[in-house]
Each structure stands twice: as structure tokens, then as C-alpha cells.
Amino acid sequence: MPAPPISFARGAPALELIPAAELADCAHEVAKREGASVFAYGPGGGYAPLRDWIAERHGVSAERVVITVGGLQGFVFYAAEQLARQPGRVLVEGPSYDRPLKVLARDGAEIVALPMDDEGLDPDALAAELESRPDAPSFLYTIPTFQNPSGRTLSNDRRVRLVEIAREHSLAILEDDPYGLVRFEGETPASLLELEGGSLVTYTSSFSKTVAPGVRTGYFVLPEAEAASFEERAVSTYISPPFLPEAIVWEWISRGRFEPNLEHVRGELRARRDAMLAALAEGFSEAATWSNPEGGYFLWLDLAEVDAPALAARAEQAGVAIIPGPAFFPRGSGLGASSVRLAYSYETPERIAEGVGLLASLR
Ligand SMILES: Cc1ncc(COP(=O)(O)O)c(C=O)c1O
């Protein structure tokens, strides 16, 4: 049988990073211990012990936490709430995570991509955008740490400035942070939620990258005034979330497995990131530039003069899957044409070296 294609396309963990046997044991244990309640309808905001734990970690009341069926489901709720309150444009980083861009386009939002560099979103560009138009935007969607797709992290100074600008303009911000805990090195910066206090900033994260994506458990920390309507949206969409996976996550945490497993995941991903950086240095040298992430799943490759969609088509033929840059910008913007997102989360270091070598030979 031929080897499966080498995938740098999906932001998914390698299957060997998912602690399946132990999670199965957690599932069995909670199903036995909790009995029917874990298979019944329940509060729309999620499984209470996990909700309390999240609330304590963020120093907020449990009412402000809503556990969602993954972070993306929560994004759908948040965008719908904000766009109902304040229709119009949504500000995003350019590039940004492709799935929310599709959700926003479907919801009829005007998507404005703001420029970013190695220090993350450019706050001056944000201020200029806010001052250039009289209509207030609906919200700013930002992934400040180990951004999808670029792997970049917003610097501390820029975080402070961003919060100042948000206060000046009463700008609602959605801070999406599924990768922050997957840090290999360097200092952890303060979150926008911590800096702003949580009246304009809504914070979201997920257990997809810290436990397993299949538990489909994410969460939102909402401003006090917005938590109830967000939860009501969850209730009127799926009545109540699936409690079994949420209880599995809680059991995992209660057994003291969260931090040690995360440490293991960090080590594995660091080796994959290093393999990709080394292969890029060998195969691309002066012909390209790339980001240097201190954590997360992705890096961003800028290939001057190369048509990235055409390269992706050639790579597919050769057995390497990549996503070219235009997918991460608003449709029709013409941006990202010579860039590529590379995920190092899925393949082994050996296959990463092989795949990057192949890409370099195809450019
Ligand atoms: C930035 C970002 N936000 C949200 C998600 C959604 O994750 P999930 O729905 O699995 O929690 C992802 C997944 O890759 C992501 O990269």
C-alpha cells in the first residue's frame, strides 16, 4: 500500500498524541459514577464541576463561563450575538483562521483584514481603521498567541495598546486562545482578558489541543451582561451540551493528568516544530521567509514570487498537502497569494523533513 500523503494541511494533533486508553478509562469511570445524570439533559452552560474549574482558573464567576461543543461552535454563537447587536463589519487579522472567515461571510458580515507582522496585529492599523469610518464595527476577532495560521504571538506592548484602543472606541474583542498553553519556550504574556478585565473582551479556549479534539469541549468567558443570552443561544441550538465528554475532561483533570500530559504534548510538538524549522532552513534558505513560533501548531511560509495555489496543486500530486495563503484572507482580497500555512502538529519529525524537502524541490 502506498504511504498516505504527508499532511501539513490540517491543524490536528497526531493520533499518537491522543491519550486514548486513559480517556476510555475516564469515560468508563464517569459513566459508572454519575449514572443517568451524565446521559440526561442538563444546564446549557455545561457540566458544573468543569465550569467551576474553568471559572476559578480565570478568576470569574461560573455564570460567566459557558462550555461549548468546541471553540468553533462558540464562535458561531458569539458572532451571531454580536452581529445581531451591531451589524456590519468584523475586524480580523490578515491572515486569520479560515473557518471563522467562512462563518462570518455566511452571516453576511463585511470582513476587514488588518495587517500583522512578526509581533502580531498592528495596533496602529486598528486605530486607523476605527478612525477612518463613522460606523462602529461589530467586533474584533483576534488569536493573539501562536496564531492560526501564522504561529505569531502579539507582543506585550501591543497587547496593552490594543486594550487602550478598545477602551477608547468601546470595541468588543473576541480573544481566541486554544494554543496558549501549548508553549515550548519563552514567557507567557498576559491575556487581553486579564489586561482589560472582561467587560469588552470575551475569551475563548478549548480542550482540543490540550486533551483531545474529539472531546469537542471548548469554553467561553463572557462579559457579565452577555453570558445569559449566549447560554440561551446554546440552549435553543442543542438544548444542552453532551455531558459525557465534558465529564471525561473533568475526570482527566481530577486525576491530575492535565499538566503532565500537556508537558508531554509540548515536548512532542517542539520536536516537530524543530524538524520543520531545520528542514526549511535546509531547503529554502534565502528563497523564502517563515515565522518562528514558540508554541502552537503552525508556521507561515512566505515564498516571494511563488504562486502558492499552483505550488499546492503540484505538492498534492507529489503527496504533500498544504493550504495556500488566500484561504486565510477574506475571499476575493487577492492577499496571501505567495504564502502557505504549514502545520507541524500531525506528522512525525521524519515525515516533516521529507515533506518540506519535497516542497522545496517543487517550488
Ligand atoms: C484559532 C482556533 N480557534 C478555534 C479552533 C476550534 O477548535 P475546536 O472547535 O476544536 O475547539 C481552532 C481549531 O483548529 C483554532 O485554530
The ligand as a Gaussian input file, in Angstrom:
#p B3LYP/6-31G(d) Opt

LIG

0 1
 C       -7.717000      29.571000      16.416000
 C       -8.670000      28.452000      16.562000
 N       -9.821000      28.658000      17.182000
 C      -10.715000      27.676000      17.350000
 C      -10.473000      26.419000      16.894000
 C      -11.552000      25.401000      17.054000
 O      -11.210000      24.361000      17.830000
 P      -12.294000      23.406000      18.467000
 O      -13.619000      23.688000      17.841000
 O      -11.786000      22.046000      18.189000
 O      -12.281000      23.747000      19.942000
 C       -9.282000      26.123000      16.225000
 C       -9.029000      24.779000      15.686000
 O       -8.122000      24.476000      14.999000
 C       -8.359000      27.180000      16.053000
 O       -7.203000      27.009000      15.403000

